[in-house]
Amino acid sequence: MKYISTRGQSPAASFCDILLGGLAPDGGLYLPESYPQIGAAELAEWRELPYHALALKILLKFIDDIPACDLKAIADRTYSSNVYRFCRPGGDAGEITPLTTLEPDFHLLELSNGPTLAFKDMAMQLLGNMFEYVLDKRGETINILGATSGDTGSAAEYAMRGKHNVKVFMLSPEGKMSAFQRAQMYSLQDPNIFNIAVRGMFDDAQDIVKAVSNDADFKAKYRIGAVNSINWARVMAQVVYYFKGYFAATSSNDQEVGFCVPSGNFGNICAGHIARMMGLPIARLVLATNENDVLDEFFKSGIYRPRAAAETHVTSSPSMDISKASNFERFVFDLVGRDTAKLRELWAQVDAGGAFDLRGTEYFAALPGYRFVSGSSSHADRLATIRDVWNRHQIMIDTHTADGVKVGREHREAGVPMIVLETAQAVKFSETLREALGRDPVRPKELEGIENLPQRVEVVDASVDQVKAIITRNC
Ligand SMILES: *Cc1c(COP(=O)(O)O)cnc(C)c1O
């Protein structure tokens, strides 16, 4: 299996070659040169598999440069009850992505039972094990540099902690995350994890990461890498739970299901698109946004108009607060029939700060064939949905999942099970839960008192040089 760039101007590469990188050299995103096709016999065979075995089957479709026995060891280690030890009270600890039925044909697929209580663990934990494996084989090291306002940074740290040949330097805005989020990251004592709190806002931290990464000499000398949401292996790992959710919500492979996905950077729902391209019987893919409705606007109008960073709303589902969707290019690549010249033309406009409009084109005519629908949600909707699900089912859902439930309900089709992806546990967003319900979510007992643990964090000014100095000193 070879991987190609959406922009068509980079050589094809193997899985291990693109695993550690980010963008392709031509600025595009990597995708497999064709999607593996899953026929009826294979789908039938996969129906009863436990998560780790299903993951192996899917990884083998995309990876041909890691021996199957090694891949099996990686999948077994990643999707085990050692990693996924937190489950909802009453959940089956043996099942890492349980399906909860709210109403007939309306389900939640729990994806946030990993160590940081958000769905990003599902892919990031696999990435951690794969990085370690490939770096060991090649005798190389990597220093991961990132900026976070919460979920991504903690998922990356918990995936990479204790791994050979990997160090993580994670910048966060000082004092801007919740006490719980700070404790989750800063209490890690692993010697390969470096928490750096920047006196400033998230954007200042992000600008430092960009400046360091744009310094080609420094980047090469210190082997600076990233684990952001455009990483192909993260998207690939997410394909697995669409299959798992499909099997859990149906009794026969003749049925179709809908998925509703709380979306920001289009990474999660992109995996759903790929699962469907592989032959999984998905009816609608429902994209849910919060007040940052760039993607809802596209699927309703055919116009993609990324916002300026200053136009981004700060919302109570903060992991979906995006101004442009970094993985969206992967879908548009398929939508334009993998015409790389067309893709480059569209993204020349996006990269220059503009927009593109597909109305009146053959691509707009092709869009309904992909069966995406969308909707958005507001703070008031979020509170109402959290209350409604609590009153009817005594289940606390988090703010992002609430956006999914709200929009998912608007797009149900008779006789077609709808599966809303649960992307985080309520306890991560206690403040809004308290506003909605007047009570706090229950914490998994492993996390009680986490705020009192000793913390390991270095505070710096919003200065590129100070961050570089920390990297230099520790590498
Ligand atoms: C990252 C995240 C999202 C958005 O996922 P994308 O892949 O960026 O679309 C939604 N909910 C939560 C809780 C997240 O952490």
The ligand as a Tripos MOL2 file, in Angstrom:
@<TRIPOS>MOLECULE
LIG
   15    15     1     0     0
SMALL
NO_CHARGES

@<TRIPOS>ATOM
      1 C1        -10.9180   16.7360   19.1840 C.3       1 LIG1
      2 C2        -12.3120   16.6410   19.6930 C.ar      1 LIG1
      3 C3        -13.4270   16.7920   18.8450 C.ar      1 LIG1
      4 C4        -13.3040   17.1180   17.3700 C.3       1 LIG1
      5 O1        -12.7400   16.0810   16.6180 O.3       1 LIG1
      6 P1        -12.1820   16.3370   15.1340 P.3       1 LIG1
      7 O2        -11.4820   15.0870   14.7680 O.co2     1 LIG1
      8 O3        -11.2250   17.5050   15.2730 O.co2     1 LIG1
      9 O4        -13.3230   16.6580   14.2480 O.co2     1 LIG1
     10 C5        -14.6950   16.6390   19.3770 C.ar      1 LIG1
     11 N1        -14.8750   16.3780   20.6900 N.ar      1 LIG1
     12 C6        -13.8280   16.2420   21.5400 C.ar      1 LIG1
     13 C7        -14.0970   15.9810   22.9750 C.3       1 LIG1
     14 C8        -12.5070   16.3630   21.0790 C.ar      1 LIG1
     15 O5        -11.4890   16.2310   21.9340 O.3       1 LIG1
@<TRIPOS>BOND
     1     1     2 1
     2     2     3 ar
     3     2    14 ar
     4     3     4 1
     5     3    10 ar
     6     4     5 1
     7     5     6 1
     8     6     7 2
     9     6     8 1
    10     6     9 1
    11    10    11 ar
    12    11    12 ar
    13    12    13 1
    14    12    14 ar
    15    14    15 1
@<TRIPOS>SUBSTRUCTURE
     1 LIG1         1 GROUP 0 **** ****
